């Protein structure tokens, strides 16, 4: 590929992309037609009410090289360090810009049938999986940006864990963006068959850039009795606009625990959806975000209960300072015919400056008459003067008192993060944010 100088999303750029399989080429052409036909999301619609993209400039490079490496030793140090692999990994894939640089998977997992690697290579090697599951949960025509993703995606990750296989250590993909003026399309397709167990980490990192787009899609299929933990760590630098759709289908008696972290990017918008499709399915959705400067952070969640005796719990917390802006819109749906469901959502925001803003919009849609529990809680407010006075009256300096209050605010989420390295990383990131602002 030599397409690093061309800008714009047109037929010439589409034709220049590698074609790993005929069905992928067909999908791209269909999605490209949808991209041309669909309007830019408008604030006149409820889904995009709080995020303005009507003036979005598509004059970006659709493909930017990232290079390839024979092993992890050949990956540049600054990129490898960005993976943040403090703990051990059973698998690690690094994608730089539009290309997968290197993939490593523990040999014993390969022997058990685990498939982990480049989604383009998977389209050729495992078409049975890709044709069945790619865009099964997130339609190409969902929005102009999902169509754009389907048309111009390259690279990406497939993780398939066969029936009853337990992956002991986390598996991770790092998407590293350092091509200014480019668009990248991070893609994760995670399939956990019946009885499987796995932890997967998606990490998005970049230096500060003048302008770039990250248009990401994550599809998670959790089979009956499977247990999946999924972590998304968004740590892009200034100048990056990150738009993400994450949708999961959870089978009978299966569990999915997700954690979404948004610390970076000029604009960050994530749509997170859990479809509790079969009886006994369970979902836990945790979120942490910290905004500063002029950052705009928009989260939308859906907990959709289709099966009976399903349970879902959502807890998102954010701190905002300077002139940053946060929006959370959450919807719990208990469908007709779904009985004895337990669902709750909580969103809380703390404002660390007079010019920071946060909005919280919880919604309930209950179409059955016998839920076990269904409710929500939301709050937006500054650091409590009473709490601050209490700590300062005991000799604690004001800045340290504010720090303790903020950490106490986040502790409820941190206590529920099961991976020690991720929890420690969040503590360090919050410390860094506070050090710059207090």
C-alpha positions in Angstrom: 0.0 0.0 0.0 1.2 3.5 -0.9 -1.9 5.4 -0.1 -0.5 7.6 2.6 -0.8 10.9 0.6 -4.2 10.5 -0.8 -7.1 12.0 1.1 -10.9 11.5 0.8 -13.2 8.5 0.8 -13.9 7.7 -2.9 -14.0 4.8 -5.2 -10.3 5.1 -6.0 -9.4 4.8 -2.3 -11.8 1.9 -1.9 -10.3 0.0 -4.9 -6.8 0.5 -3.4 -7.6 -1.4 -0.2 -6.4 -5.1 0.0 -9.1 -7.6 -0.6 -8.7 -10.6 1.7 -11.8 -12.4 0.4 -14.6 -11.9 -2.2 -17.3 -11.5 0.5 -15.3 -8.7 2.1 -15.1 -6.9 -1.2 -18.9 -7.3 -1.6 -19.5 -6.0 1.9 -17.2 -3.0 1.3 -19.0 -2.0 -1.9 -22.4 -2.3 -0.2 -21.2 -0.2 2.8 -19.6 2.4 0.5 -23.0 2.9 -1.3 -24.6 3.3 2.2 -21.9 5.8 3.3 -22.7 8.0 0.2 -26.4 7.8 0.8 -26.6 8.3 4.6 -26.6 11.8 6.0 -24.1 13.0 8.7 -25.8 12.3 12.1 -27.8 15.3 13.1 -28.4 16.9 16.5 -32.1 17.0 15.5 -32.2 13.2 16.2 -32.3 12.0 19.8 -29.3 9.7 19.3 -27.0 12.6 18.4 -28.7 15.3 20.3 -25.6 16.2 22.4 -22.8 15.7 19.8 -22.4 18.0 16.8 -20.8 16.4 13.7 -22.7 18.2 11.0 -19.6 20.1 9.9 -17.4 17.0 9.9 -14.6 17.2 7.3 -14.0 13.8 5.6 -10.8 15.1 4.0 -8.7 12.4 5.7 -6.3 9.7 4.5 -8.3 6.4 4.3 -5.1 4.3 4.7 -1.8 4.9 6.5 1.0 2.4 6.7 2.1 1.0 10.0 4.8 -1.5 8.9 5.3 -5.1 10.0 7.5 -6.8 12.5 8.7 -10.5 12.8 8.3 -10.4 16.5 7.7 -8.1 19.5 11.4 -7.3 19.7 11.2 -5.5 16.4 8.4 -3.2 17.5 9.5 0.4 18.3 9.9 1.0 22.0 7.5 3.9 22.2 4.7 1.7 20.7 5.5 -1.4 22.8 5.5 0.8 25.9 2.0 2.1 24.9 0.6 -1.4 25.2 0.9 -1.0 28.9 1.5 -4.7 29.4 2.5 -4.6 33.1 1.0 -8.1 33.6 1.5 -11.2 31.6 -0.4 -11.8 28.4 -1.6 -14.9 26.6 -1.8 -12.9 23.4 -0.8 -9.5 22.1 -1.5 -7.9 18.8 -0.3 -4.4 17.8 -1.9 -2.4 15.0 -0.2 0.8 13.9 -2.4 3.1 11.9 -4.1 0.9 9.3 -1.8 -2.2 9.4 -1.4 -5.0 11.9 2.3 -5.0 12.8 2.6 -8.2 14.8 0.5 -10.8 16.6 1.6 -13.2 19.3 -0.5 -16.0 20.9 0.6 -18.5 23.4 1.3 -21.9 21.7 -0.8 -23.9 24.1 -3.8 -21.8 23.2 -3.3 -22.4 19.5 -3.2 -26.1 20.3 -6.6 -25.8 22.0 -8.1 -24.1 18.9 -8.0 -20.5 20.0 -7.8 -18.2 16.9 -6.4 -14.7 17.5 -5.1 -12.3 14.9 -5.5 -10.0 12.0 -9.2 -9.8 10.9 -8.2 -9.6 7.3 -6.1 -12.8 7.6 -9.1 -14.4 9.4 -11.3 -13.6 6.4 -9.1 -15.8 4.3 -8.4 -18.5 6.9 -11.7 -18.6 8.8 -14.4 -17.4 6.4 -16.9 -19.6 8.3 -16.6 -17.3 11.3 -16.2 -14.0 9.5 -19.1 -14.4 7.1 -21.4 -15.4 9.9 -20.5 -12.9 12.5 -19.0 -9.8 10.9 -21.6 -7.0 11.2 -24.1 -9.4 12.7 -24.6 -7.2 15.7 -23.6 -3.7 14.3 -25.3 -3.1 11.0 -23.3 -1.3 8.3 -26.2 1.1 7.8 -26.6 2.0 11.5 -25.0 5.4 10.7 -22.8 7.1 8.1 -19.8 6.3 10.3 -20.6 2.6 10.7 -21.0 2.4 6.9 -17.7 4.3 6.5 -16.0 1.8 8.8 -17.3 -1.3 6.9 -16.2 0.2 3.6 -12.7 1.3 4.6 -11.7 -0.9 7.5 -8.3 -2.7 7.3 -6.6 -4.7 9.9 -8.6 -5.4 13.1 -8.8 -8.3 15.4 -10.6 -11.7 15.5 -10.6 -13.6 18.8 -12.4 -16.9 18.8 -12.3 -19.1 21.9 -13.7 -22.6 21.3 -16.2 -24.4 23.5 -15.1 -25.0 27.1 -11.6 -23.4 26.6 -10.5 -21.2 29.5 -7.9 -18.5 28.7 -6.1 -17.8 32.0 -4.3 -14.6 31.1 -5.6 -11.5 29.3 -5.4 -11.2 25.5 -4.9 -7.6 24.2 -4.9 -5.6 21.0 -3.2 -2.2 20.9 -4.3 0.3 18.2 -1.5 3.0 17.9 -2.3 6.0 15.8 0.5 8.3 14.8 -0.4 9.3 11.2 -1.6 12.9 11.3 -4.6 13.6 9.0 -5.6 9.9 8.8 -8.6 7.8 9.6 -8.2 4.4 11.3 -10.9 1.8 11.8 -10.2 -0.3 14.9 -12.3 -3.5 14.8 -12.7 -6.2 17.3 -14.8 -9.4 16.7 -14.8 -11.5 19.8 -16.5 -14.9 19.8 -16.7 -17.0 23.0 -18.3 -20.3 22.4 -20.4 -22.2 24.9 -18.6 -22.6 28.3 -15.5 -20.5 27.2 -13.8 -18.0 29.4 -11.6 -15.1 28.4 -10.4 -11.5 29.3 -9.8 -9.2 26.4 -8.3 -5.7 26.5 -8.6 -3.1 23.6 -6.2 -0.2 24.0 -6.3 2.9 21.9 -3.3 5.2 22.1 -1.8 8.1 20.1 0.5 11.1 20.6 -1.1 14.6 20.2 -2.0 15.1 16.6 -3.4 18.0 14.5 -6.4 16.0 13.4 -7.3 12.3 13.0 -10.4 10.0 13.2 -10.8 6.7 15.0 -13.9 5.0 13.8 -14.2 1.8 15.9 -16.6 -1.1 16.1 -16.6 -3.9 18.7 -18.9 -7.0 18.4 -18.9 -9.5 21.2 -20.7 -12.9 21.0 -21.0 -14.6 24.4 -22.2 -18.2 24.0 -24.3 -20.1 26.5 -22.5 -20.5 29.9 -19.5 -18.5 28.7 -17.8 -15.8 30.8 -16.2 -12.8 29.1 -14.4 -9.7 30.5 -13.9 -6.9 28.0 -11.9 -3.7 28.7 -11.7 -0.7 26.4 -8.9 1.8 27.3 -9.2 5.0 25.2 -6.0 7.1 25.7 -5.7 9.0 22.5 -3.9 12.4 22.4 -5.4 15.8 21.6 -6.7 16.1 18.0 -8.2 12.7 17.7 -12.0 12.2 17.3 -13.0 8.8 18.5 -16.4 7.3 17.6 -17.1 3.8 18.8 -19.9 1.3 18.8 -19.7 -1.7 21.1 -22.5 -4.2 21.0 -22.7 -7.6 22.7 -25.1 -10.5 22.6 -25.1 -12.6 25.7 -26.4 -16.2 25.7 -28.1 -18.4 28.2 -26.6 -18.3 31.7 -23.6 -16.4 30.3 -21.9 -13.4 31.8 -20.2 -10.3 30.3 -18.3 -7.8 32.3 -17.2 -4.6 30.5 -15.1 -1.6 31.5 -14.9 1.5 29.3 -12.3 4.1 30.0 -12.2 7.5 28.3 -9.3 9.8 29.2 -8.2 11.0 25.8 -9.2 12.5 22.5 -10.7 15.9 21.6 -14.0 14.2 21.0 -14.9 10.8 22.4 -18.3 9.2 21.7 -19.1 5.6 22.7 -22.3 3.6 22.2 -22.3 0.6 24.5 -25.0 -2.0 24.2 -25.6 -5.3 26.0 -28.3 -7.5 24.6 -29.3 -10.1 27.2 -30.8 -12.4 24.6 -31.4 -15.6 26.5 -32.6 -16.7 29.9 -30.2 -16.2 32.8 -27.8 -13.9 30.9 -25.9 -11.3 33.0 -24.2 -8.0 32.2 -22.0 -5.7 34.3 -21.0 -2.4 32.6 -18.4 -0.2 34.3 -17.2 3.2 33.0 -14.6 5.8 34.1 -13.9 9.1 32.3 -12.0 12.3 33.1 -12.3 15.3 30.9 -10.1 18.5 30.8 -9.5 21.4 28.4 -12.2 21.5 25.8 -12.8 17.7 25.7 -16.3 16.4 24.7 -17.2 13.0 26.1 -20.5 11.4 25.1 -21.6 7.9 26.3 -24.8 6.2 25.3 -25.7 2.8 26.8 -28.5 0.2 26.3 -29.3 -2.7 28.6 -31.7 -4.7 26.5 -33.4 -7.6 28.4 -35.0 -10.1 26.1 -34.5 -13.3 28.1 -36.2 -14.0 31.5 -34.3 -14.0 34.8 -31.6 -11.8 33.2 -29.7 -9.2 35.2 -27.7 -6.1 34.3 -25.9 -3.4 36.3 -24.3 -0.3 35.0 -22.0 2.1 36.9 -20.4 5.0 35.1 -18.5 7.8 36.9 -16.8 10.9 35.5 -14.8 13.9 36.6 -14.8 17.0 34.5 -12.7 20.2 34.8 -11.7 23.3 32.7 -14.3 23.7 29.9 -14.8 20.0 29.3 -18.3 18.6 28.6 -19.7 15.1 29.4 -23.0 13.5 28.4 -24.4 10.2 29.5 -27.6 8.8 28.1 -28.7 5.4 29.3 -31.6 3.2 28.5 -32.8 0.0 30.3 -35.3 -2.0 28.2 -37.2 -5.0 29.6 -38.9 -6.5 26.6 -42.4 -8.0 26.5 -42.1 -11.6 27.6 -39.0 -11.1 29.7 -39.9 -12.0 33.2 -38.3 -11.5 36.6 -35.5 -9.3 35.3 -33.1 -7.3 37.5 -31.7 -4.1 36.0 -30.1 -0.9 37.4 -28.0 1.9 36.0 -26.0 4.6 37.9 -24.2 7.6 36.4 -22.5 10.1 38.6 -20.4 13.2 37.7 -18.2 15.5 39.7 -17.3 19.0 38.4 -13.9 20.3 39.3 -14.3 23.8 37.8 -17.1 26.3 37.4 -16.9 26.0 33.6 -17.1 22.2 33.3 -20.4 20.7 32.4 -22.1 17.3 32.6 -25.5 16.0 31.7 -27.1 12.7 32.7 -30.2 11.3 31.0 -31.4 7.9 32.3 -34.3 6.1 30.8 -36.4 3.1 31.6 -38.6 1.2 29.2 -40.5 -1.6 31.0 -42.8 -3.7 28.8 -43.5 -6.4 31.3 -45.3 -6.4 34.7 -43.0 -8.5 36.9 -39.5 -7.1 37.0 -37.5 -8.1 40.1 -35.9 -4.7 40.1 -35.5 -1.9 37.6 -34.2 1.6 38.4 -31.7 4.3 37.9 -29.7 7.0 39.7 -27.9 10.0 38.3 -26.1 13.0 39.8 -24.0 16.0 38.7 -22.3 18.4 41.1 -19.1 20.0 42.4 -16.9 18.9 45.1 -18.8 19.0 48.4 -18.0 22.0 50.5 -18.9 20.1 53.6 -16.5 17.2 52.7 -13.8 19.7 51.8 -14.2 21.6 55.1 -14.2 18.4 57.1 -10.9 17.3 55.7 -9.3 20.7 55.9 -10.4 21.2 59.5 -8.3 18.2 60.3 -5.1 19.7 58.9 -5.2 18.3 55.3 -4.2 21.0 52.7 -7.0 22.0 50.3 -5.4 20.3 47.2 -4.8 17.1 49.0 -8.3 17.2 50.4 -9.7 17.6 46.8 -7.5 14.7 45.7 -8.9 12.4 48.4 -12.5 13.4 47.6 -12.0 12.6 43.9 -10.4 9.3 44.6 -13.2 8.5 47.0 -15.7 9.4 44.3 -14.0 6.9 41.8 -13.4 4.2 44.4 -16.7 2.5 43.9 -15.8 1.7 40.3 -12.1 0.9 41.1 -13.1 -1.6 43.7 -15.1 -3.6 41.0 -12.2 -3.7 38.4 -11.0 -7.3 38.7 -7.7 -6.9 36.8 -5.0 -5.5 39.2 -2.9 -4.0 36.4 -5.9 -2.2 34.9 -7.0 -0.9 38.3 -3.5 0.3 39.1 -3.3 1.9 35.7 -6.5 3.8 36.3 -5.2 5.0 39.7 -2.1 6.3 38.0 -4.1 8.0 35.2 -6.4 9.7 37.7 -3.3 10.8 39.7 -1.8 12.3 36.5 -5.0 14.2 35.7 -5.3 15.6 39.2 -1.6 16.6 39.2 -2.1 18.7 36.1 -5.3 20.4 37.3 -5.3 20.8 41.1 
